[in-house]
Every structure is written in C-alpha cells, then in structure tokens.
Amino acid sequence: MMSEPAPGIAWTSAKGSFARPVAEHALALTLATLRHLPERARVDAIVDPVAGY
C-alpha cells in the first residue's frame, strides 16, 4: 500500500533521459570488442605484453 507523499515534496522521473548515451556507449564497446575478434580467435595462446606470459 502506498502512503501519501510528504507535503512540499515533488517526485519526478527522468525515465529515458540517459537512454541514448547508454545505447551509444554499448555500441562503442561492442564495436571495440569486434575490432580485434578475428585475430584473437585465431591465436594459440594469449600473451600479456606487460607480464611477458
């Protein structure tokens, strides 16, 4: 059961206000991942250039 809001308090919603930036970021991450996917799928071992193994 919902209670009545306190007097003087206005509740607002920003639903969808960040939808486009979040979608753009998700697309950028997907494209960045797919950029090197074919060459990484063909390697025999994963080598960390910093650690050397």
C-alpha positions in Angstrom: 0.0 0.0 0.0 1.4 3.4 -1.0 1.5 6.2 1.5 0.8 9.8 0.7 3.9 11.9 -0.2 5.1 14.4 2.4 3.8 17.9 1.9 6.2 20.1 -0.2 8.0 17.1 -1.8 7.7 16.8 -5.6 8.6 13.4 -7.1 9.9 13.5 -10.6 11.2 10.9 -13.1 14.0 11.1 -15.6 12.9 7.9 -17.4 14.7 7.6 -20.7 16.9 10.7 -20.2 20.1 8.6 -20.4 18.8 6.0 -22.9 20.7 7.4 -25.9 24.1 7.9 -24.3 23.9 4.4 -22.7 23.0 2.9 -26.1 25.8 4.8 -27.8 28.3 3.5 -25.2 27.1 -0.1 -25.5 27.5 0.1 -29.3 31.0 1.6 -28.9 32.0 -1.2 -26.6 30.6 -3.8 -28.9 32.5 -2.3 -31.9 35.7 -2.1 -29.9 35.4 -5.8 -29.0 34.6 -6.9 -32.5 37.6 -4.9 -34.0 40.2 -7.5 -32.9 37.9 -10.6 -32.5 39.0 -12.4 -35.7 42.7 -12.2 -35.0 42.2 -13.1 -31.3 40.1 -16.1 -32.2 43.0 -17.5 -34.3 45.8 -17.3 -31.7 47.0 -20.4 -30.0 47.8 -18.7 -26.6 47.0 -15.4 -25.0 50.2 -13.4 -24.3 50.2 -10.4 -21.9 52.8 -8.0 -23.3 53.3 -6.4 -20.0 53.8 -9.6 -17.9 55.5 -11.4 -20.7 53.5 -14.6 -20.5 
